[in-house]
Amino acid sequence: MNKAFVREPDSTAPAKCPRCGSLGTSVSSATLDAWLTPPARRALPDTANFCPYARCEVVYFDQFERVITVDEIERPVYPKDPSAPICGCFGFSLDDIEADLAEGGVARTKALVTRAKTADAHCVTAAPDGRSCIAEVQRCYMKLRSE
């Protein structure tokens, strides 16, 4: 098709998931390389977006609405799968937060937050969104605590 008839994506607008409309989180090629199989990786450019909406089957998408869905990923992705680790670096999960709450403390959660700030954390390749889990862990802790 002639490029004159192809609409270029608007690079100033926040990227929205083509299936659910959630705002995506930009991810780097290092994150995509770590999470995608070679065939799936070839389907997306060097940068793409992560869809954070738990009920959406899309994990990654690009500006041309090409998508990689949950069934194309070889390991569980949080929050798409609540049993998947929230922290890919250290394997911290909702079960750990629930154990802290059951014990009336924050030992596991506090230890993770401390550890996530060290050089041992490799969020760019371990987290599906390429970012530190600290904010999400704290959000989950507060949500579960209020329930």
SERO-4910 file (N, C-alpha, C, O; in steps of 0.05 Angstrom, whole numbers):
BEGIN
 pado doro    nc1    nc2    nc3   cac1   cac2   cac3    cc1    cc2    cc3    oc1    oc2    oc3
  Met    A     17    -23      0      0      0      0     18     25      0     39     25     13
  Asn    A      9     45    -14     24     70    -15     24     83     12      3     85     25
  Lys    A     47     93     21     49    105     48     32    130     50     26    139     72
  Ala    A     25    143     28      9    167     29    -19    161     41    -32    179     50
  Phe    A    -28    136     40    -54    129     50    -53    115     77    -74    105     87
  Val    A    -30    113     89    -28    100    116    -25    122    137     -8    139    135
  Arg    A    -43    121    156    -42    141    177    -20    135    197    -18    113    207
  Glu    A     -2    155    201     19    151    220      7    155    248    -11    171    252
  Pro    A     18    139    268      7    142    295     14    169    307     35    181    301
  Asp    A     -3    179    324      2    204    338     21    199    361     12    188    381
  Ser    A     46    208    358     66    202    379     63    218    404     75    212    424
  Thr    A     46    239    404     43    256    427     21    245    446     20    251    469
  Ala    A      3    229    435    -19    219    451    -10    194    467      7    178    457
  Pro    A    -19    191    492    -12    167    507    -22    142    492    -44    142    481
  Ala    A     -6    121    493    -14     96    479    -36     82    495    -34     79    519
  Lys    A    -57     75    481    -79     60    493    -81     33    482    -77     29    457
  Cys    A    -87     13    498    -91    -14    490   -113    -15    469   -135     -5    474
  Pro    A   -108    -28    446   -129    -29    426   -153    -47    433   -174    -45    420
  Arg    A   -150    -63    453   -173    -80    462   -189    -69    484   -214    -69    483
  Cys    A   -176    -58    505   -191    -49    529   -190    -19    532   -206     -8    548
  Gly    A   -172     -5    519   -170     24    521   -154     35    544   -152     59    548
  Ser    A   -142     17    560   -125     25    583   -100     39    573    -90     32    551
  Leu    A    -90     58    588    -65     71    581    -43     51    584    -40     37    605
  Gly    A    -26     48    564     -4     30    565     21     42    578     23     66    581
  Thr    A     38     24    586     64     32    598     85     25    577     87      2    569
  Ser    A    101     45    569    122     40    550    143     21    560    152     24    583
  Val    A    151      1    544    172    -18    552    194    -17    531    189    -11    508
  Ser    A    218    -24    540    241    -24    522    244    -50    507    230    -70    513
  Ser    A    263    -50    489    269    -75    474    280    -96    493    276   -120    488
  Ala    A    295    -88    514    306   -108    533    283   -123    547    286   -147    551
  Thr    A    262   -109    554    239   -122    567    226   -141    548    220   -164    555
  Leu    A    221   -132    523    208   -149    503    225   -173    497    214   -195    495
  Asp    A    251   -170    495    270   -192    489    268   -213    511    269   -237    506
  Ala    A    265   -204    536    265   -222    559    238   -237    562    238   -260    572
  Trp    A    217   -225    553    190   -237    557    178   -251    533    160   -268    537
  Leu    A    187   -245    510    174   -257    486    191   -278    472    215   -278    473
  Thr    A    177   -297    461    190   -317    444    200   -303    419    190   -282    412
  Pro    A    219   -315    405    229   -302    381    207   -295    360    208   -273    349
  Pro    A    188   -314    355    168   -306    335    150   -282    345    144   -265    329
  Ala    A    143   -282    370    127   -260    381    143   -235    381    133   -213    376
  Arg    A    169   -237    387    186   -213    388    188   -200    361    189   -175    359
  Arg    A    189   -216    340    191   -205    313    165   -190    305    166   -174    286
  Ala    A    144   -195    319    118   -182    312    117   -153    322     99   -138    313
  Leu    A    135   -145    340    134   -118    351    160   -103    346    181   -115    343
  Pro    A    159    -76    345    183    -60    341    200    -60    367    193    -73    386
  Asp    A    221    -44    367    239    -42    390    226    -32    415    234    -39    437
  Thr    A    206    -15    412    191     -6    435    161    -12    431    151    -11    409
  Ala    A    149    -19    453    120    -25    452    109    -16    479    122     -2    495
  Asn    A     85    -25    485     71    -17    509     60    -42    523     52    -61    511
  Phe    A     59    -40    550     48    -61    567     20    -52    575     17    -30    584
  Cys    A      0    -70    572    -27    -64    581    -30    -73    610    -28    -97    615
  Pro    A    -34    -55    629    -35    -62    657    -62    -72    667    -64    -81    690
  Tyr    A    -82    -72    650   -109    -79    659   -111   -109    662   -106   -125    643
  Ala    A   -117   -118    686   -117   -147    693   -135   -164    676   -128   -186    669
  Arg    A   -158   -153    669   -178   -170    654   -175   -169    624   -190   -182    609
  Cys    A   -155   -155    614   -150   -153    586   -130   -175    578   -110   -179    592
  Glu    A   -135   -189    556   -117   -210    547    -91   -200    534    -73   -216    529
  Val    A    -91   -174    527    -67   -163    514    -45   -158    535    -50   -146    556
  Val    A    -21   -167    529      2   -161    547     18   -138    535     23   -118    548
  Tyr    A     25   -140    509     40   -119    496     25   -110    470     12   -126    457
  Phe    A     29    -85    463     17    -75    438     35    -52    428     50    -40    443
  Asp    A     32    -46    402     47    -24    391     28     -3    380      4     -5    382
  Gln    A     39     18    368     23     40    358      6     33    334    -13     47    327
  Phe    A     12     10    321     -4      2    298    -24    -20    306    -35    -34    289
  Glu    A    -29    -22    332    -49    -41    344    -42    -70    340    -59    -87    341
  Arg    A    -16    -76    336     -7   -104    336     -6   -112    365      4    -96    382
  Val    A    -15   -136    372    -16   -144    400     -3   -171    405     -1   -188    387
  Ile    A      7   -175    429     16   -201    439     -2   -206    463     -4   -190    482
  Thr    A    -16   -229    462    -35   -236    483    -23   -255    504     -1   -266    500
  Val    A    -38   -259    525    -30   -276    548    -22   -304    538     -3   -315    548
  Asp    A    -37   -315    519    -31   -342    510     -6   -344    493      3   -366    486
  Glu    A      6   -321    486     31   -321    470     55   -317    488     78   -316    479
  Ile    A     51   -314    514     73   -310    534     78   -337    547     59   -351    555
  Glu    A    103   -344    551    109   -370    562    108   -373    592    108   -395    603
  Arg    A    106   -350    606    104   -351    636     82   -333    645     74   -314    631
  Pro    A     72   -337    669     50   -320    679     58   -291    682     81   -285    690
  Val    A     39   -273    677     44   -245    678     25   -232    699      1   -235    697
  Tyr    A     37   -218    718     20   -203    737     14   -176    725     33   -164    714
  Pro    A     -9   -166    725    -33   -174    740    -53   -191    724    -75   -197    733
  Lys    A    -45   -200    700    -62   -216    684    -69   -243    698    -91   -253    696
  Asp    A    -49   -253    712    -51   -278    728    -44   -271    756    -21   -266    762
  Pro    A    -64   -269    775    -59   -261    802    -40   -280    817    -29   -272    838
  Ser    A    -36   -304    807    -17   -322    821     12   -317    812     31   -328    824
  Ala    A     16   -301    791     43   -295    782     56   -276    802     42   -262    816
  Pro    A     83   -277    803     96   -258    821     92   -229    814     93   -222    790
  Ile    A     87   -213    834     86   -184    829    114   -174    823    119   -157    806
  Cys    A    133   -186    837    162   -179    834    176   -202    819    180   -223    831
  Gly    A    182   -197    794    196   -218    778    224   -222    787    235   -244    782
  Cys    A    237   -203    799    265   -205    808    268   -225    831    286   -241    831
  Phe    A    249   -223    850    252   -239    875    229   -257    881    229   -270    902
  Gly    A    210   -260    862    188   -279    865    167   -272    886    152   -289    895
  Phe    A    166   -247    894    146   -238    914    118   -238    901    115   -228    879
  Ser    A     99   -248    916     72   -251    905     51   -240    924     57   -232    947
  Leu    A     26   -241    916      3   -233    933      2   -251    958     -6   -241    979
  Asp    A     10   -276    955     11   -294    978     29   -283   1000     23   -286   1024
  Asp    A     51   -271    993     70   -259   1012     57   -236   1027     60   -233   1051
  Ile    A     42   -219   1013     28   -197   1025      7   -207   1044      4   -198   1066
  Glu    A     -8   -227   1035    -29   -239   1052    -18   -251   1077    -30   -250   1098
  Ala    A      6   -264   1075     19   -276   1098     27   -254   1118     24   -257   1142
  Asp    A     37   -232   1108     44   -209   1125     19   -199   1140     20   -195   1164
  Leu    A     -2   -195   1125    -27   -185   1137    -38   -205   1158    -48   -197   1179
  Ala    A    -37   -231   1152    -46   -251   1171    -30   -251   1197    -41   -256   1219
  Glu    A     -5   -245   1195     13   -243   1218     12   -216   1232     23   -213   1253
  Gly    A     -2   -197   1219     -4   -170   1231     21   -154   1228     26   -135   1244
  Gly    A     38   -160   1209     63   -146   1206     68   -139   1177     51   -142   1159
  Val    A     92   -129   1172    100   -122   1145    128   -133   1138    141   -122   1120
  Ala    A    137   -153   1152    165   -162   1149    172   -169   1120    192   -160   1110
  Arg    A    156   -186   1107    162   -194   1080    161   -171   1060    179   -167   1044
  Thr    A    140   -155   1063    137   -132   1045    159   -112   1049    170   -102   1029
  Lys    A    166   -106   1073    187    -87   1079    214    -97   1068    230    -82   1057
  Ala    A    219   -123   1072    244   -135   1062    246   -134   1032    267   -128   1021
  Leu    A    223   -138   1019    223   -137    989    229   -108    980    245   -104    962
  Val    A    216    -89    992    220    -61    984    249    -53    987    260    -40    970
  Thr    A    261    -62   1009    290    -56   1014    307    -70    992    325    -58    981
  Arg    A    301    -95    987    317   -111    968    313   -100    939    331   -101    923
  Ala    A    288    -91    933    283    -81    906    298    -55    900    300    -47    876
  Lys    A    309    -42    920    324    -18    916    354    -24    912    370     -5    909
  Thr    A    362    -49    912    390    -56    910    397    -63    881    380    -63    863
  Ala    A    423    -67    876    432    -74    850    424   -102    841    426   -109    817
  Asp    A    414   -118    860    405   -145    853    379   -145    837    372   -164    823
  Ala    A    364   -123    838    339   -120    823    346   -116    794    363   -100    787
  His    A    332   -130    777    336   -128    748    309   -126    734    301   -142    718
  Cys    A    295   -105    743    267   -100    735    262    -98    704    242   -107    694
  Val    A    282    -87    690    279    -83    661    274   -110    647    258   -111    628
  Thr    A    286   -131    657    283   -157    644    265   -176    660    254   -195    649
  Ala    A    261   -172    686    246   -190    703    216   -183    705    199   -200    708
  Ala    A    210   -157    702    183   -148    704    170   -145    676    184   -134    658
  Pro    A    146   -154    673    134   -151    646    130   -123    637    128   -117    613
  Asp    A    128   -104    656    126    -76    648    153    -61    649    155    -38    643
  Gly    A    174    -76    656    201    -65    656    207    -45    679    227    -31    678
  Arg    A    189    -44    698    192    -25    720    194    -38    747    187    -62    750
  Ser    A    203    -23    767    204    -33    794    176    -39    805    157    -26    798
  Cys    A    175    -60    821    149    -69    832    141    -54    857    119    -58    867
  Ile    A    158    -37    868    153    -24    894    125    -11    896    110    -16    914
  Ala    A    118      6    877     92     19    878     69      0    877     50      3    891
  Glu    A     71    -21    860     50    -41    858     47    -57    883     25    -63    892
  Val    A     70    -65    895     69    -80    920     56    -63    942     39    -73    957
  Gln    A     63    -38    944     52    -21    964     22    -17    959      6    -17    978
  Arg    A     14    -14    934    -14    -11    927    -30    -36    935    -51    -34    947
  Cys    A    -19    -59    928    -33    -85    935    -35    -88    965    -55    -97    975
  Tyr    A    -13    -81    979    -13    -84   1008    -36    -67   1020    -51    -76   1037
  Met    A    -38    -42   1012    -58    -24   1023    -86    -33   1015   -105    -31   1031
  Lys    A    -90    -43    991   -116    -53    982   -124    -77    999   -147    -78   1008
  Leu    A   -106    -96   1002   -113   -120   1017   -117   -114   1047   -134   -126   1060
  Arg    A   -102    -95   1057   -105    -87   1085   -132    -75   1090   -143    -78   1112
  Ser    A   -143    -60   1071   -168    -47   1075   -192    -66   1071   -215    -59   1079
  Glu    A   -188    -89   1060   -210   -108   1054   -218   -123   1079   -237   -139   1078
***
